[in-house]
Amino acid sequence: LAAHYERGDLSDAVLLDPSLSAAELYAKLTAVKGIGPWSAHMYQMFGLLQPDIFPTGDLGVRNGIKEAFGLRGAGKNGALDEKRDKEKLEAAMAPFAPYRSLAAWYMWRCADTPSF
């Protein structure tokens, strides 16, 4: 991370630049060794409060989608797999755009609610 700051690829100004699209910021963050998709999405959702981030790599979100929509995936015991079930995941969350960050929060709640 420090090397990216030193080279100027990243800076506090870049990380907070409102003119960068979500995809551009995601690309800059994931270019740093050790910052993967999940970390980038969590920063965008909770650090920047970007409203349309869909963290497909988050197990809780996938479990919530499975429960809320009654979907079965290609994973063990019907779990939704981030890669193999990408189309199912995107189709389930498409109606919530441009507020998929909020929808993800509700999916976490679905996953955490035993009686749901």
C-alpha positions in Angstrom: 0.0 0.0 0.0 2.8 2.4 0.9 4.5 1.8 -2.5 1.3 2.8 -4.3 1.1 6.0 -2.2 4.8 6.6 -2.9 4.3 6.2 -6.7 1.2 8.4 -6.6 -1.1 5.6 -7.8 -3.1 6.1 -4.6 -3.5 9.0 -2.2 -6.0 10.3 0.3 -7.3 12.6 -2.5 -7.7 9.7 -4.9 -9.5 7.5 -2.4 -11.9 10.3 -1.7 -12.2 11.6 -5.3 -16.0 11.9 -6.1 -15.2 12.1 -9.8 -13.9 8.5 -9.9 -16.5 5.9 -10.8 -17.1 3.0 -8.4 -15.4 0.7 -11.0 -12.4 3.0 -11.3 -11.9 3.2 -7.6 -12.4 -0.6 -7.3 -9.7 -1.1 -9.9 -7.2 1.2 -8.1 -7.9 -0.5 -4.8 -7.6 -4.1 -6.0 -4.3 -3.3 -7.8 -2.8 -3.2 -4.3 -1.4 -6.5 -3.2 -3.5 -7.6 -0.2 -6.6 -5.6 -1.1 -9.1 -7.9 -2.7 -12.6 -7.5 -4.0 -14.2 -7.9 -0.6 -12.0 -5.3 1.1 -12.5 -2.9 -1.8 -16.3 -3.4 -1.7 -16.5 -2.9 2.1 -14.5 0.4 1.8 -16.8 1.6 -0.9 -19.9 0.7 1.0 -18.9 1.7 4.5 -16.1 4.1 4.1 -17.5 6.1 1.1 -21.2 5.2 1.5 -21.5 4.4 -2.2 -25.1 3.3 -2.7 -24.7 0.8 -5.5 -22.0 -1.7 -4.5 -22.9 -5.4 -4.7 -20.3 -7.5 -2.8 -20.7 -10.9 -4.5 -17.7 -12.2 -2.6 -19.4 -11.7 0.8 -20.7 -15.1 2.1 -23.4 -13.4 4.3 -24.8 -11.6 1.3 -24.9 -14.7 -0.8 -26.6 -16.7 2.1 -29.1 -13.9 2.5 -29.9 -14.0 -1.2 -30.3 -17.8 -1.0 -32.8 -17.5 1.9 -34.7 -14.4 0.6 -35.2 -15.7 -2.9 -35.1 -19.4 -2.3 -32.3 -20.0 -4.7 -30.1 -23.0 -4.9 -26.5 -22.7 -6.1 -23.7 -24.8 -7.5 -21.9 -24.9 -4.1 -22.0 -27.5 -1.4 -25.5 -28.1 -0.1 -26.9 -25.7 -2.6 -24.8 -22.7 -1.5 -24.5 -19.9 -4.0 -21.0 -19.8 -5.4 -19.5 -16.4 -6.2 -18.2 -17.5 -9.6 -20.4 -20.3 -10.8 -23.7 -18.6 -9.7 -22.7 -15.1 -10.8 -25.7 -14.8 -13.2 -28.2 -15.9 -10.5 -26.7 -13.4 -8.0 -26.8 -10.5 -10.4 -30.3 -11.3 -11.5 -31.5 -11.4 -7.9 -30.0 -8.1 -7.1 -30.6 -6.3 -10.4 -34.0 -4.9 -9.3 -32.3 -3.1 -6.4 -29.9 -1.0 -8.6 -28.9 1.7 -7.9 -29.3 0.8 -4.2 -27.6 -2.6 -4.0 -25.5 -1.5 -1.0 -28.7 -1.2 1.0 -30.0 -4.4 -0.5 -26.8 -6.1 0.6 -27.5 -4.9 4.2 -30.9 -6.5 4.1 -29.4 -9.7 2.7 -27.0 -9.8 5.8 -30.1 -9.4 8.0 -31.9 -12.3 6.2 -28.8 -14.5 6.7 -28.7 -13.6 10.4 -32.4 -14.2 11.1 -33.0 -17.8 12.1 -36.8 -17.7 11.5 -36.6 -16.0 8.1 
